[in-house]
Amino acid sequence: MFGILSTYFCRLLWTGHSTVIDEIITQLLEQSFDQATTQTNNMKIGAVLASVGGGGLLCGILEGVERNYHGSNEIRSNLVRGTKVVACETEGASSFAASFNSDDGSIVCLDGINSIATSLGATSVTPAVIQRSRRHRDRGEISSSGDDVMSFVCTDGEA
């Protein structure tokens, strides 16, 4: 029996993707120790850019930021505090942007993919990516920490 495992509707895969944030933090901490300093107060992850098709990778990145932000390790929490997350899509495949920017956060289904990279786009994103993105955005607005999610849509040529 064969089946298709959707990468943007699978929580297990999102958790796997989330370890990218753990790895970035670990590398930043190793770098600070290599420079003979334990001062991490000024060290931050400024932004994470992610290509968005159906939203699986972005779900994972947001999960990793959130897990470290709310975790018990203050150093790791400080490293992700204020992290911007930029969702990148091309024109004609911007289902995340359409849903994220809708007034009520409803999922917008595109009529089709009108971009060169048709196999990388999805006509709609997983609802979880909109929920997580809005939660990350709202936390930044409430705490004034700068946590934010931005949608960036470019042309195929710019990509």
C-alpha positions as CSV (number, residue, x, y, z in Angstrom):
1,M,0.0,0.0,0.0
2,F,1.3,3.4,-0.9
3,G,0.2,6.8,0.2
4,I,1.3,10.4,0.0
5,L,2.6,12.1,3.1
6,S,1.8,15.8,2.8
7,T,4.7,17.8,4.1
8,Y,2.5,20.7,5.1
9,F,-0.1,18.8,7.0
10,C,2.2,16.6,9.1
11,R,3.0,17.8,12.7
12,L,5.9,15.3,12.9
13,L,7.6,16.8,9.9
14,W,7.1,20.3,11.3
15,T,8.8,19.3,14.5
16,G,11.7,18.0,12.4
17,H,11.9,21.3,10.6
18,S,11.8,23.2,13.9
19,T,15.3,21.8,14.8
20,V,16.7,24.3,12.3
21,I,16.2,27.0,14.9
22,D,17.8,24.8,17.6
23,E,20.8,24.3,15.3
24,I,21.1,28.0,14.6
25,I,21.1,28.8,18.3
26,T,23.7,26.1,19.0
27,Q,26.0,27.5,16.4
28,L,25.6,31.0,17.8
29,L,26.4,29.8,21.3
30,E,29.4,27.8,20.0
31,Q,30.6,30.9,18.1
32,S,30.4,33.0,21.3
33,F,32.5,30.5,23.2
34,D,35.0,30.3,20.4
35,Q,35.5,34.0,20.7
36,A,36.2,33.5,24.4
37,T,33.1,35.4,25.6
38,T,30.0,34.2,27.4
39,Q,28.3,37.5,26.6
40,T,25.2,36.6,24.6
41,N,23.1,39.6,25.6
42,N,23.7,41.4,22.3
43,M,23.5,38.2,20.2
44,K,20.1,37.7,18.4
45,I,18.7,35.9,15.5
46,G,17.6,38.9,13.5
47,A,15.4,37.1,10.9
48,V,14.7,33.8,9.4
49,L,13.6,33.6,5.7
50,A,11.6,30.6,4.5
51,S,10.2,29.7,1.1
52,V,6.5,28.8,1.5
53,G,4.6,26.3,-0.5
54,G,2.0,24.7,1.7
55,G,3.5,26.1,4.9
56,G,5.2,23.0,6.4
57,L,8.7,24.5,6.7
58,L,7.3,27.7,8.0
59,C,5.3,25.8,10.6
60,G,8.4,24.2,11.8
61,I,10.4,27.4,12.0
62,L,7.7,29.1,14.0
63,E,7.5,26.0,16.3
64,G,11.3,26.2,16.9
65,V,11.2,29.9,17.7
66,E,8.2,29.4,20.0
67,R,9.7,26.4,21.8
68,N,13.0,28.3,22.5
69,Y,11.2,31.5,23.3
70,H,9.0,29.8,26.0
71,G,11.7,27.3,27.1
72,S,13.4,27.2,30.5
73,N,16.8,28.3,29.1
74,E,17.0,32.1,29.4
75,I,20.0,32.3,27.0
76,R,18.2,30.4,24.2
77,S,15.0,32.5,24.9
78,N,16.9,35.7,24.5
79,L,18.5,34.6,21.3
80,V,15.1,34.2,19.6
81,R,13.4,37.2,21.3
82,G,12.5,39.7,18.5
83,T,13.2,37.3,15.7
84,K,11.5,38.3,12.5
85,V,10.1,35.4,10.3
86,V,9.8,36.2,6.6
87,A,7.6,34.0,4.5
88,C,8.8,34.2,0.9
89,E,6.7,33.4,-2.2
90,T,6.5,34.2,-5.8
91,E,3.7,36.0,-7.6
92,G,1.2,33.5,-8.8
93,A,1.9,31.1,-5.9
94,S,1.3,33.4,-3.0
95,S,-1.3,31.4,-1.1
96,F,0.3,32.2,2.3
97,A,0.2,36.0,1.6
98,A,-3.4,35.8,0.5
99,S,-4.4,34.0,3.7
100,F,-2.2,35.8,6.1
101,N,-3.3,39.2,4.9
102,S,-7.0,38.3,4.9
103,D,-9.0,40.2,7.5
104,D,-10.2,37.1,9.3
105,G,-7.2,34.8,8.7
106,S,-9.3,32.5,6.6
107,I,-7.6,30.2,4.2
108,V,-7.6,31.5,0.6
109,C,-7.4,28.9,-2.1
110,L,-5.8,30.1,-5.3
111,D,-7.3,29.1,-8.7
112,G,-4.0,27.7,-9.7
113,I,-0.2,28.2,-9.6
114,N,0.9,30.8,-12.1
115,S,4.6,30.8,-11.3
116,I,7.5,29.2,-13.1
117,A,8.1,26.8,-10.1
118,T,4.7,25.1,-10.3
119,S,5.8,22.1,-8.3
120,L,6.9,24.2,-5.4
121,G,3.7,26.1,-4.8
122,A,0.4,25.1,-3.2
123,T,-3.0,26.5,-4.0
124,S,-3.6,26.8,-0.3
125,V,-1.6,26.6,2.9
126,T,-2.2,24.6,6.1
127,P,-4.4,26.5,8.5
128,A,-1.8,25.8,11.2
129,V,0.7,28.1,9.5
130,I,-1.7,31.0,9.6
131,Q,-2.6,30.4,13.2
132,R,1.1,30.1,14.2
133,S,2.1,33.1,12.1
134,R,-0.6,35.3,13.6
135,R,0.3,34.2,17.1
136,H,4.0,35.1,16.5
137,R,3.0,38.4,15.1
138,D,0.6,39.2,17.9
139,R,3.1,38.3,20.6
140,G,5.5,40.9,19.1
141,E,2.8,43.5,19.1
142,I,1.8,42.8,22.7
143,S,5.3,42.6,24.2
144,S,6.9,45.2,21.9
145,S,9.7,42.6,21.5
146,G,9.6,43.0,17.7
147,D,8.5,39.4,17.1
148,D,6.8,39.5,13.8
149,V,5.9,37.6,10.7
150,M,6.2,39.3,7.3
151,S,5.0,38.1,3.9
152,F,7.3,38.8,1.0
153,V,6.1,38.2,-2.5
154,C,8.5,38.6,-5.4
155,T,8.5,37.9,-9.1
156,D,9.9,34.7,-10.6
157,G,12.8,36.8,-11.9
158,E,13.6,38.2,-8.5
159,A,13.5,34.7,-6.9
